Amino acid sequence: MGLFSFIKGAGAKIFGKKKENTDVVDNRTPEEIKIDALKSEIARLGLPVSDLHVDLAEHVSVTGITDTNANREKIILALGNVEGVASVGDYISVTNPEPESTFHEVKSGDTLSKISKDVYGDPMKYNAIFEANQPMLSHPDKIYPGQILRIPPAGMA
């Protein structure tokens, strides 16, 4: 548990644009709409968590219960790698903890193979990083500067 920092201007654009002249009345506040979008993103990615609660400013606080550190870390990354989110306060409980991953901020020119070589000494272990970041990554080549990735411990790569 702790505070994780992200690049506020980088990330998935899940909040969309403000709709003009709509016939549908939505009585939710803009903050409630964004919180619902963040919760929908966790659901869309199929990340298992119960009793999910999200508070939002530029800082997102998240609580809940999940079974592994991997799921906890993916939830943190799914929320933090959203444009407009600067930090995530992690208060998620893990029922079956295992070794925690480290995190890597993608720089311009990075590839998963380059990161793998830097971290593990072997560029061919890039798939361990790709798998550790699914379902957020859809393809090993689809990473962007400012994105934060999970890097599993060397023994798990």
C-alpha positions in Angstrom: 0.0 0.0 0.0 1.2 3.5 -0.7 1.2 6.4 -3.1 2.1 5.9 -6.8 2.9 8.9 -9.0 2.0 9.1 -12.7 2.3 11.6 -15.6 -0.9 13.6 -15.4 -0.9 14.6 -19.1 -0.2 11.0 -20.4 -2.5 8.1 -20.5 -5.7 6.6 -21.8 -8.4 9.2 -22.5 -11.3 7.4 -20.8 -13.1 10.6 -19.7 -14.2 11.6 -23.2 -15.4 15.0 -24.2 -18.3 17.0 -22.6 -21.5 16.4 -24.6 -23.4 19.4 -25.8 -27.2 19.7 -26.3 -28.2 16.2 -25.3 -31.7 15.1 -24.6 -30.6 12.7 -21.9 -30.5 14.2 -18.5 -27.6 13.0 -16.4 -27.9 14.2 -12.8 -24.4 13.0 -11.8 -21.7 15.6 -11.1 -18.7 15.7 -13.4 -16.6 14.0 -10.6 -19.2 11.2 -10.3 -19.1 10.7 -14.1 -15.3 10.4 -14.0 -15.4 8.0 -11.0 -17.9 5.8 -12.9 -15.5 5.9 -16.0 -12.6 4.8 -13.8 -14.6 1.9 -12.3 -15.8 1.0 -15.8 -12.2 0.8 -17.0 -11.4 -1.7 -14.2 -14.5 -3.7 -15.1 -13.6 -3.5 -18.9 -10.2 -4.9 -18.2 -11.7 -7.7 -16.1 -9.5 -7.1 -13.1 -11.0 -8.9 -10.1 -11.7 -6.7 -7.0 -14.6 -6.6 -4.6 -15.9 -3.6 -2.6 -14.2 -1.2 -5.1 -14.3 2.4 -4.0 -12.6 5.2 -5.9 -12.2 8.9 -4.8 -11.0 11.4 -7.4 -9.2 14.7 -7.7 -5.8 14.7 -9.6 -5.2 12.1 -6.9 -7.2 8.8 -7.0 -7.6 6.8 -3.8 -8.6 3.2 -4.3 -9.7 0.6 -1.7 -10.9 -2.9 -2.2 -9.9 -6.6 -1.8 -8.2 -8.7 -4.4 -6.4 -12.0 -4.4 -2.9 -11.2 -5.7 -0.4 -8.4 -5.7 -0.4 -8.7 -9.5 -4.1 -7.8 -9.6 -3.5 -5.0 -7.1 -0.7 -3.5 -9.2 -2.7 -3.8 -12.4 -5.6 -1.9 -10.8 -3.2 0.9 -9.7 -1.7 1.1 -13.2 -5.1 1.0 -14.9 -6.2 4.0 -12.8 -2.9 5.8 -12.9 -2.3 5.5 -16.7 -5.3 7.7 -17.4 -4.9 11.2 -18.6 -5.6 13.7 -15.8 -4.5 11.3 -13.0 -1.4 12.5 -11.2 -1.2 9.9 -8.4 -3.0 6.9 -7.0 -3.3 6.2 -3.3 -3.3 2.4 -2.8 -5.4 1.0 0.0 -6.2 -2.4 -1.6 -6.0 -5.5 0.6 -4.4 -8.6 -0.9 -5.6 -12.0 0.3 -2.7 -14.1 -1.1 0.3 -11.8 -1.3 3.4 -12.7 -3.4 6.5 -10.8 -4.3 5.8 -7.3 -5.5 6.8 -6.0 -9.0 8.8 -2.8 -9.6 7.5 -0.1 -11.9 9.1 1.5 -14.9 8.2 4.8 -16.6 8.4 4.4 -20.4 10.8 6.9 -22.0 11.0 7.9 -25.6 12.7 5.2 -27.6 11.9 2.4 -25.1 10.7 -0.9 -26.3 9.8 -3.9 -24.2 12.9 -5.7 -25.5 15.1 -2.7 -24.4 13.5 -2.5 -21.0 13.9 -6.3 -20.6 17.6 -6.1 -21.5 18.1 -3.3 -19.0 16.1 -5.1 -16.2 16.9 -8.8 -16.8 20.0 -8.6 -19.0 18.0 -10.5 -21.7 16.0 -8.7 -24.4 14.1 -11.9 -25.1 12.3 -11.8 -21.7 10.2 -8.9 -23.0 7.2 -11.2 -23.1 7.3 -11.4 -19.2 6.8 -7.6 -19.1 4.1 -7.8 -21.7 2.2 -10.5 -19.9 2.6 -8.7 -16.5 0.8 -5.7 -18.0 -2.1 -7.5 -19.7 -4.9 -6.7 -20.2 -3.8 -3.0 -20.2 -1.4 -3.7 -23.1 -2.9 -5.1 -26.2 0.3 -5.5 -28.1 4.1 -5.5 -27.2 4.7 -2.6 -29.5 1.9 -0.4 -28.1 3.6 1.5 -25.3 4.0 5.2 -25.0 6.3 7.7 -23.2 5.1 8.5 -19.7 3.3 5.1 -19.3 4.1 3.2 -16.2 4.6 -0.6 -16.6 4.8 -3.4 -14.1 8.2 -5.2 -14.1 7.9 -8.7 -12.4 10.7 -9.9 -10.2 13.6 -11.6 -12.1 12.6 -15.0 -10.7 9.1 -14.6 -12.2 10.3 -13.5 -15.6 
